[in-house]
Amino acid sequence: MSEEFKEKLRQYSEGTLPEEEREELESELAKLEAYQLYLEEQMEREEQTSERWIKTDPEGSAPTGLKKTKRKAKRREKSIIRRGKWKARITNTFTVFSAFLILTVISSIITAVFYSTGDRGDTYKDVVTSAIAVTRPNTTVRLSSNAHYFFRLELTGNLLRQVGSESIQVGNYTQNLFLGRANLGEFNWMDEQNAATYVFYYPSAKGTAGRGDNSDQWKKLGKLPEGTVAEAYLSLDHLYTTDELLKQLEPLNLLPVWFGADTGPSTRDDVVRYPLGFPYQPIWHEDDMKKSEVTTTKTGWFSSVSSYSSVSPSVEAYGSGALRDANFIKTLKLLQQHQTLAGRAVYIDQLDTSLAYLEQNGVKLYGAVVTGPVKELLKLREASWVSYMRVGEVRLWNWRE
């Protein structure tokens, strides 16, 4: 509506509009009223037609134009709804994925900090390695740790056994931890024979009734070719100190690899089914190592690398019994401090009782595992201090004189 028309309407309402203009304005107003009436009638007619089509024509027999309009409207509505659903799905997926990435990054940082604080990761490796070494004769594991997101640490390594001059792989070991809480360790042996537990006989088991006849074992050893090496599990005629047993072994061209220790009531049965002992090479721990001078090199504004070398205490090849015994007891104390983790790795029979007995009575040995040339092992048949022998792993000649 123009300003001029508005001004004429004002003058018309005030009665000041000239006669000619008043008649012209009244004519225009009559036309506008007719237009308005016509529009209202048209809109009312369309609404009534639409309602009748909906009520009496649900199958779609309405006029073609109206049906097309309705179809287009429905298609447009479906399209809008479909786009809305996909947009919501994409938004939700992106939100979940982003949250997962953020959680993964945060959990990875927390995991790294948790297992590195206080050298937890190294301590866990030490505990599991030590537990296997003291409970499974002539079996060691070299573990590596891999921290995963969501607070998990995986320990994996090769199970090794000394046969002759070589350390051979006999299986694999895996154990998973969640914030320090460990699952059961898994031993995956390469051969069923590797999983066999060779028993020892306590010295009180006198005669064949107590310890069985092992003539078949000596025959088995005697039939092996001369150019082979083997491991032998020896039960002793009485309890020996570590130094005493090493002196017995010194003249022989054999390599001692493991010693079974008397731990009191848990080993007093004739057959020692769950031996506890220590390897010939002591299990050195972090605080046993003597570190050289630490050298620190800067690698950036806020980073540096420290380097040093570690040297283990020196041990006599056929001596240092007191040092070996102390290392064994120290290892058992480490397992006692982390008894849950050690118990999830291997079965340890009465650890607290055994440790208390060893500390009070000292370390005495009832058995040993040795390895070397078959011809040298056969000499043990005449040794008075060997009461029983069982043949273990056998390999082709790899002996270094």
N, C-alpha and C positions, 0 to 999 in steps of 0.2 A: 504494500500500500504506500503510495507516494505521499510526500509532505503536502503537496497541493490538494490532493483528495481529502487528506485529514483536515486541512484548513477549511475546506468547503463544508465538511461534516460538522465542524465546530460552529461555523456561521449559521448553518441550517438549524442546528439545535438551539442557537441563540435567537433565531428569527431575523438575522441581519443580512442573510444571503439575498441578492437581487432575485426578482421574480423569474426571469429567464433561466438563470442558473439553477434556481430551486427546482423548476420543472425538469431540467436536464438531469439533476442529481437524483430526483425521485425515480426517474426512468431507469437510471443505472442501478439504483438499489433494488428495484423490482427484478431486473435481470439477475443480479447476484442471488436474490432469494430463490429464484427459479433454478439457477444452477445448483445451489445448495440442496434444494429439495430433490432434484434429479439424482445427485450423487448419493444422498442418503437412501433413496429407493433402490439404486443399483447395488449398493453394499448389502442392504437387507436381503435383496433377492439372491445374491451369491451365497450368503450365509445359509439361507433356507435350502438352497439347492445342495450345498455341501452336506448339510445335516441329513437330508433325505437320502443322499447317495450312501452315506455311512450306515444308516439304519436299514434301508430297503435293498441296497445293492452291495452286500459284502463281497460278492464274487467278482466285482469289478465291471458291471455292466453300465457304469456311468458314462456320460458323454466322453468322447475321445479326448478332447482337449483337457478336460478335468482329470481323466485317468493319467494322461501323460504328465500333467503337473504333479499329481500325487506320486507317480513313480519316481520322477526326478527328485521330489522332496525326500522320499524314502531312501533313494540311493545316496543322496547327499548326507542324510542323517547317518546311514550305515558307514559311509566313508569317513565321516567325522569321528564316529565312535571307534572305527578300526584304527584310524591314525592315533587317536587318544590312547587306545590300549597298547599299541606298539611303542608309543612314546613313553608310556609308564613303564613298560617292560624294560626298554633300553635304559631308562633312568635308574630303575631298581637294580638291574644287572651291573651297571657302571658303579653304582653306589656300593653294592656288595663287593665287587672286584677291588674297588679302591680301598675299602675297609680291610679286605683280606691282605692286600699288599702292605698297607700300613701296619697291620698286626704282625705280618711276617717280618718286616724290617725291625719293628720294636722288639719282637721276641728273639730275633737273631742277636740283637745288641745285648739284651738281658742275658741270653744264653752264654755269649762270649764272656761277658763280665762275670757271671756266676762261676763258670768253670775255671776261669783264670785267677779269680780272687783266692788268695791263699794257696795257689797251685793245686786247686782241687783236682783238676784233670790229671796232673802228674801223680798225685797221691792215689787216685782211684786205679790208675794203671799199675802203680807199685803194689797195691794191695792184691789185685787180681793175679798179677805175675807171681807174687810171692806165694799166694794161696795154692796155685797150681804146682809150683816148684816143690813145696814141702809135703804135698799130699799124693802126688803122682810120681813114683820113682822114675828117674831119668827122663823126665818130660819138662820142657820149658816152652815158654811162649814169648814172642817178641810182639808186644802190642803197640798199635798206633791208635790214636783217638781222633774222632771226627765229630765236632760239635755241629748239631743241626738246629734249625729254627724250632720253635715251640719247646725249648728247654730240654732237648734230648742230646745225649752223648753216646756215641757208638764206639765200642772198643772192639777191634778186630786184630787178628794176628795169626801167624803160622805156628802150629804145634811141632816142636822139634825133639828129636831123640838122638843121642850120641851113640853111634855104632862104628866102632873102629876109630879112625881119625877124622871122620866126617860127621857133621850134624845134619841129619836127614829130616825132611818134612814127613810127618805121619798124619797130618790133619790140619784143620782150621778151627779157630775159636772165635765166637762172637758173643758180645753181651751189650745190652742197651740199658741206659740209665735215663731217668726222668727226674731232673732236679736232685740228683744224688741217690734216688731210689732205684735200685737195680732189678732188672728181670733176671730170670735164671740164665746162667751161662750155657751156651750151646757148643758141644764138642762134635765136630764133623770129621770123623776119622776116614782116612783113605782106604783102610782095610779093617775088617772086623777084628783081626788079630791085634791091631794097634790099640783097640779099646780094652783088651783083656787086662785084668788086674792080676799081676803075679804075686802070690802070697808069700809071706815069710813065715818061718817057724821059730817060735820063741825057744831059747836054749833049754827051758825046762821040759820041752817035748822030747823025751828020751825014747830011742828005739823006733822001729818002723811003725809001731802002733800009734805013736804020737805024731810022727812027722811023715810017715809014708815012705815007700821005697822009691828012690829016685834013680835006680839003675838004668831005667829007660831013658832018662835025660842024659846020662853019660854016654849011652849007646848012640843017642841022637847026635850028640856033639862029636863023637868019634867018627861017625859016618860022613860028616861034612868035609868037603874038600879042603886040603891044606891051604889053598889060596883064598880062604875066606876069613872074614872077621865076624864076630858075634858079640852079643851082650849076654851076661850071665847074672842071675839073681841069686845071691849067696846068703844062706842062713848060717850063723856062727855058732860055735860050740858053747860059748859063754859070752857074757857081756864084756865089751872092750871099751876103753876110752878111745877118743878120736886119734890121739897120738899113737896108742898101741896098735890100732888097726892099720894106720898108715905105715907103720914100721913093718907089719906083716906083708903089705903089698909092695913095699919099695923094691925088693929084689926081683920082682916079676916084671915082665915086659907087657904090662897091662895099664889101662887108664881107669882109675876110680871115677865114678860119675855121681854116685848118690849113696847116702848112709841112712839106715833106719834107726831111730832113737827109741830107747825105752822110756815110755811116758807114764809108767805106773799101771794102775788097774786096767786102763784101756788097751794095753798090749800084753796083759798077763795070760790071755788065752793061748792055747798051744798054737793056733793059727792066727797070725796077725792079718786081718782082712782089711783094716783101714790104717795103713802105716802112716807115720808122721816122721819126717826126717829132713835132711838138708842136702843140697847138691855139693859136689866136691868144690866147685867154684862158688865162693860165698855170694850171697845175694846182697850186693852193696846198695845202700839207700842214699838219698840225696845228701843227708848230713854226714855220711861216711866219707864222702869224696873230699879230697884236698884240692882246692881251686888255686890256680895260678893268679897272678895279678890281673885285675880286670882292666881291659882297655876299652874306652868309650869313644866312638867316632860319631860326629854329628852328620846326619843325613838330610837335614832341613832345618827350618827355623824352630820347629817344635818337635823334632824327632831325632833320635840317636840310636845307635846300635852298639851293644856291649858284647865283647867277646872275651872268652877265657877258656882255659883247658882244665879238665878235671882228672885227677889221678887217684885211683883206688889204693887202699893200703896194701903193702906188699905181704905176700903169703908164701911160706915155704912149701915146696911141692909135696913133701912128705913130713910135714910138721905143722907148726902154728895151730895146734889143737885148741888151745885156750881162745885164740882169736876166732876160730871157726865156730866153737861152741857159743861164744858170746854173740856172734852174728846170727846164729840160729835162734837164740832166745830173744834177741832184739826183733827179729822178723816175726816171731810168734806174738810179741807184744803189739806190733803194728796191726796184725790181724785181729787181735783182741780189741783194739781201739775201733776197728771197723768190722766188727764181727758180723753184722748183717750183710754187708757187701761181700765179705769173704765167704759167708755161708751160702750166698746166692751163686757164687762162682763154683764152689766145690763143696763136698761133704767133709766136715771136720768133726771128728768124734771127740767130744768132751775137751774142748780147747782150754777152758779155764782150769780144769783139773790137771790137764797135762802140763800146762805152763807152770802151775804152782809146784808140781812134782819135780820138774826139771830144775827150777830155781833152788829147790831145797836139796835135791840129791845129786845134781850135776848131770851131765850128758853121758850116757852109756849106750853103746851100739850093739844091736842084735843082728843086723843084716847090712848088706851092701850090694850095690850094682856096679859091676866092672865090665869093661869091653876091651877087645883086643883080638889078636890072631887066635884061631881055633886051637892050634898046637900049644899055645901058651895057656889057654884056658883049661886044657886037658891036664895040665900039671896040678891044678887045684884038687884033682881027685885024690892025690896023696897028701894034701895039706890037712893036718889034724884040726886046724881051727875052722875048717869048713864042714858043717854038718849036713848041708843040703844044698843042691844047685838046681836051678831051672833055666833052660835056654830061652832067650828072648829073640830079638831081631837078628837076622843074619844077612850079610851083604858080601858082595865080591870084594876082593882084596883092595883096601885103600889105606893100609897101615903105613905110617911114616916112622921108620926106625929111629 
